[in-house]
Amino acid sequence: MKGARLTAAAQGLRKREGLAPLRLLPALAKVAQLHAEKMAAEGKVYHSRHRGGEVVAGGFRSSELAVRGWRRSRSHWRILRGARSAGFGEATGTKGRVYYVGCF
């Protein structure tokens, strides 16, 4: 499953922070994966027009490091902390850079 490592890292962070696990929704995972693939193809990190909350990242060496980056960002952490359901995606660009997306 694409995004499985990112999902595990996000769920692990929530557990360490004393938060309930996210309810994983396939529709959100599909949106996240498509956006990660689009960013990878274009070689840049940006937010989509997804109506719910969204966190994006690129260039981290692992899913765990991307989630740590989201934790350090007030705005990203506010979204991740307040979410009840989510879907995650990750994709690798042509130069080996990995792009990460969480949709809520």
C-alpha atoms as one frame of an Amber mdcrd trajectory, in Angstrom:
protein
   0.000   0.000   0.000   1.430   3.352  -1.003   1.669   5.707   1.951   1.781
   2.854   4.484   5.027   4.048   6.115   3.731   7.611   6.286   0.456   6.381
   7.788   2.324   4.340  10.403   4.555   7.298  11.280   1.581   9.662  11.678
  -0.349   7.146  13.776   2.763   6.561  15.902   3.153  10.284  16.542  -0.482
  10.607  17.575  -0.093   7.665  19.955   3.038   9.182  21.536   1.152  12.468
  21.952  -1.760  10.689  23.695  -4.179  11.198  20.787  -6.665   8.708  19.379
  -5.701   6.935  16.160  -6.905   8.442  12.919  -9.719   6.718  11.064  -8.223
   5.880   7.676 -10.431   6.644   4.702  -9.580   5.188   1.267 -11.048   8.238
  -0.493  -8.689  10.565   1.410  -5.756   8.226   0.761  -6.517   8.374  -2.962
  -6.579  12.193  -2.935  -3.309  12.273  -0.950  -1.597   9.756  -3.229  -2.631
  11.556  -6.408  -1.325  14.858  -5.061   1.964  13.266  -3.940   2.384  11.806
  -7.426   1.625  15.174  -9.029   4.191  16.950  -6.833   6.758  14.242  -7.626
   6.143  14.604 -11.358   6.493  18.389 -11.151   9.409  18.347  -8.706   7.878
  20.850  -6.286   5.972  20.957  -2.996   2.660  22.813  -2.854  -0.836  22.534
  -1.422  -3.694  21.258  -3.539  -7.237  22.539  -3.576  -8.389  19.817  -1.178
 -11.221  21.245   0.926 -10.223  19.610   4.190  -6.958  20.031   6.033  -3.783
  19.040   4.248  -0.124  18.676   5.150   2.604  18.391   2.506   6.350  17.883
   2.569   9.189  17.001   0.268  12.816  16.040   0.497  12.842  14.285   3.865
  14.856  11.069   3.892  12.048   9.048   5.475   8.363   9.123   6.329   9.268
   9.391  10.007  11.326  12.524   9.375   8.501  14.073   7.331   6.081  13.500
  10.215   8.606  14.982  12.659   8.752  18.033  10.411   4.972  18.329  10.533
   5.126  18.071  14.325   7.576  20.993  14.500   5.353  23.208  12.335   2.561
  24.884  14.315   0.177  25.008  11.381   0.815  21.422  10.254   0.641  20.085
  13.811  -2.652  21.901  14.422  -4.148  20.101  11.407  -2.684  16.696  12.270
  -3.581  16.985  15.956  -7.178  18.068  15.318  -7.989  15.476  12.655 -10.278
  12.499  13.221  -9.885  10.819   9.828  -7.149  10.867   7.214  -5.471   9.414
   4.186  -1.770   9.548   3.307   0.281   9.287   0.152   3.914   9.421  -0.868
   5.684   9.356  -4.202   9.248   9.540  -5.454  10.245  12.026  -8.125  12.630
  11.442 -11.002  15.599  12.708  -8.995  14.845  10.444  -6.029  13.211  13.138
  -3.883  10.208  11.823  -1.929   6.996  13.847  -1.600   4.545  13.316   1.271
   0.868  14.294   1.648  -1.703  13.875   4.393  -5.346  14.766   3.710  -7.900
  15.190   6.499
